[in-house]
Amino acid sequence: MPIPKPNTDESRQDFITRCMGDDTMASEYTDSDQRLAVCTSEYDSNKEDSIQNDEKHIRAVEETDDSYIIEFGKSKPDSEETVDETASKEEADKESIEIKSSIKAYHDEDEDKDYGTFEGYGSVFGNKDLGNDVIERGAFLKSLKRRKPQNVKLLYQHKSDMPIGVFDEIKEDDHGLVVKGRLALKTQAGAEAYELLKMGALDGLSIGFRVNPKEVSYDKRGNKRIIKEVDLMEVSLVTFPMNPQATVRSVKGEEISIREWENGMRDAFSLSRSEAKMAAKAVTDAFGQRDVDTNAELVDAIKNLTLTLKS
């Protein structure tokens, strides 16, 4: 792993700042104290003979929620200076810099199984909701160009302090705003929402948005506000959606996974591991076509086997 090297005329302060903010260093040494020690050691090993009397040294490192603050100061004064003179001189010599840090989540493909997926309509076009709003087709297009799906918050009951997952896809179709999201099952709220979705106890979707005043009109006769452009901020899973037609249409993860098929077949039919893997793949592939009517008997047989394994 390459460690940054100090340049010929680079001061300790400048090098430490550059080294601490280096992306490779930040990923390799996540602990700021450890990273600081490595950067300091690297500078000292390359600059032993170049430290000047007026060079500033690190006094302290303070870590905040989104940054770390490094305090520099000059070398200690001579012993003949008085205490008051020393204190005032140190205050004058002190200098602090603040470096913003970013939080990056480590992604492990093995953890994908811990996320429950769902999809549905966050909004339906041309339908007057309970607040007398009607959103027209195309209202989300500009917003979706500016903001990626992952940047539209997935919340629970519109609570800004309760994110429960992320959106992988948000788009318009002829019917409305299609959303596909993943719930974080390792969080309490995400796991609870997922269970409620699978039971059907929770199936509403509701959007949080800002309206462009120039793209709004009022129909007094129909008692409705017609919205032609919105800035989409968040989509929430809710118990009672403002638009009753905005609902979750499917929840994935209810069916037996290929690994569950494999384990179930090994237990039920005393198959070897390799045999169970082959059988599990064949059944999973066939079961994925259960909506096709060309092989109804196979579909029925697989459904019966599913019930047997579940019981």
N, C-alpha and C positions, 0 to 999 in steps of 0.2 A: 504494500500500500504506500504510494508516494506521499511523503510529507513535504509540505512547502519549504523552500529554502530561502533564507534572507538574501535580499539583493545587496550589492556592494555598499551603496550609500543609504540603505534602509535602516531607520532607527528601530530600537526595540519596540516602542509603542506602535509604530506603523506595521511592523512584522506581526506582532501579537494580534493586532486587530485583523489583519489579513488572514492569518493562520486560523484564528478562532472562527472566522466566518466562512472558511473554505468548506464547500459541500462535501468533499470526500472525508475531510477530518470530522465534520459534524455527524456523518453517517457511521464512521468507524469508531469515534469516541463520543458516545451520546452524553456521557457525564461531562459537564462543563469544567469541573475541577481537574479531571483527568486530561481533558483536551488542553487546558491551560498549562498543565505540567509538561506535556509533550511539546507544545509550542515553545515554552520557555527554555526547555532543555535543548531543543533544536537550535534556537537562536544563540544560546550560550556556547554550544559546541562549535558553531561556525563563526562566532564574533567575539571570541575570548579577548582578543587584543584590541578591539575597536570600541569598547565602552568608554565614553567620555565622562568627565566630571558632571556635566550638566544633563546627562542622560536621565530620563525619567523611568522609574521602576514601578512595578505593580504593587499597589498597597492592599487592594481588596477586590473581590469579585462578588457582585450581588446578582442573583438570578431572580427575574420576575416571571410573570405568566407567559409573556411572549418575547422576552429579550433577556440579555444579561448586561450588566453595567460594570465596566472595568475602571477602577480608580488608579491613576498613576500619580507618582510624586517623585521629586528629586532625591538624591542620596541624603542620608542623614547628615545634619550639619556638624561642624567641629564641636568638640566637647566644651570649648571656652565660651560658647554662646550661652546666654542666659536662658532660663526656661521660657520666659515670656517671648523672647526673641525667637526661640526655636518654634514655639507654637504658632506665632504669626507668620514665620517664614514657611512652615509646612502648609498652612492654609493657603498662602499665596502660590505655593508650588503645586498644589493639588490640581489634578485635571481628570475629568471623567468622560468616558465615551459610552454610548449606548448602542448596542448592536442588536437589531431585530433578528429573531430566530423563527424558523418555520417548523411546524409539527407535521411529520410525514408518517402515515400509518404503514406498518409493514404488512404486505399482502402475502398470504399463504393460500395457495389454491386448495389445500386440504380443508380450509375453513369455510369454503363455499357452501358446504352442506349445512352450515349453521345459520344460513339465511333463508327465510321463507319468502317466496316470490308471490306477487299478486298483480292483477291488472284490472282496469276498469275505466270508467269515464269520470273525470274530475268535473266536467261541465258538459251540458247538452245544449246544442245550438237551437235557437228559435223557441225555446221553452221558457215560459215565465215562472220564475222561482217564487218562493214564499215571501221574498222581499220585493216582489214586483220588478225584478230585473230580467231582461232578456239579452243574452249574449249572442251576437251574430257570428257566423262562420268567418274565419280570418282574423278574429279579434286577438288571437294569441301569436300570430305569425311573427310580428316584429319582436316581441318579447322573447320568443324561443330562439330567435337568431342571436340575440344579445346574451342570453343566459343558457348555459348548458343544463341538461337535466339534473346533474349532480348538484348544481347550485340552486335548484329550486328545493326548498326544504320540505321534507316529509315529516309532518308533525302528527301528534295525537290530540284530537279535539281542539285544534287551533292553539295549543299551548306552546308558546315560543321556547319555553324551557324544557320541552319534552320531545326532542327529535327521536324518531323510532326507526330510522333507516335512511335509504337513499333511493333516488329514482334513476333507473338505467335508460329509460326512454320516455319522452313526452312528445306528442305530435297531435296534429289535427287530422281528423278524417271527416267524412260527410256528416257524421252524426254528432261529433263533439270532440272534446279534448281527451285523447287516449293517454293513460299513464300506466307505466309498468315499473313497479318498485320492488325493493328487497327490504324485508324487516330484519332488524338486528336482534336475533333471538337470544343473544347473550345479555341483553338488557331486560330488565323486568317489564317495562312498558311494551317493548317490542315483542317479547314472548307472549304476554297477555293478549296483545292485539292480534297476534297470529292465531292463537287458540280460539279467540272469539270470531275471527274471520272464518276459520274452518267450520265452526259450529253454525255459522250464519247469524249469530247474535249481533255481529258488527258488520255492516256492509255499505255504509254511507261514505261518500267522498265529498269534500267541500274545499273550495279554493279561496285563497287569500290573495288579493290583488290591489293594485292602484289603477284608478281610471284616468284616462286622458280626457280632460274636460272638453277638448275640442271635438272628440269623437263620441259624444253622448247626446242623445235626443230624448224628448219626452212625448209620450202619447197619452194625452189627457183622457181621451175617450176610452182607451184601453187600460188606463191607469197603470202604465208601465214605463220603465226607463230602458231605452234601447242602447246597448253598449257595443261600439264597433272596434274599440281598441283598449286593451288592458296590459298592465305590466304584472306578470305572474310572479308572486313572491313565494307562495307555499301552497301545498295541497295536503289536507288533513284527512285522516280516517276519523269519521265521526259517527255518532249514534243516530243523530237526526240531521241529515243534510238540508241545506237551504233549498236545493233543487232535488226533489224526491227521485228524479230520474238519474241522478249522478250516483252511481253505485259501483261496487266491486263486482266484476263479472266472473272472475275465476281466481282460485287460490291454489297454488301448486305446492306439492309436498305431502298431499293427503294419501297418495298411493304408495305402494310398497316399492322401495328402491331396489336396484339391481343387487346390492349387497344383502339386503333383507331376503330377496328371492334366493340368493346363493345359500345363505345360512339356513333358510327354511327348508330348502330341498335336501340339504345335507342331513338335517335332522329327520325330515319326514320320510325320505327314501333311501337313507344310508348311502348316499353318493359320495364319491371321492371329491376332493377339492376341485380338481380340474374338470370332472364331470359336472359338478354343481355350477361352476363358472360358465361352461358351455350352455347348460340348460337354462341358467338364469338369463344369459344374453338372448337366447332364442325366444324365451317367454316375454322378456321385456320388449324386444323388437315387435313381436306379434301383438302384445298388449297395447303398444303405441298406435296400433291401427284399429282399435276397438270401435271407433266411430264409423269405420268403413263396413258396409253391409255385405261385402262380397264373401265373407267367411263367418257367418253368424254363429255356426256351431263352435268354431275355435274361440270366438269371443266369449261365448257362454261358458265354455270349459275353463277358460282362464279366469273368468270372474268367480266361478265356483272354487277354483284352486286358491284364489286370493282370499276368499272367505275362510277356507280351511286353514291357511297359514296364519291368518289374523287371529283365529280362535285357538 
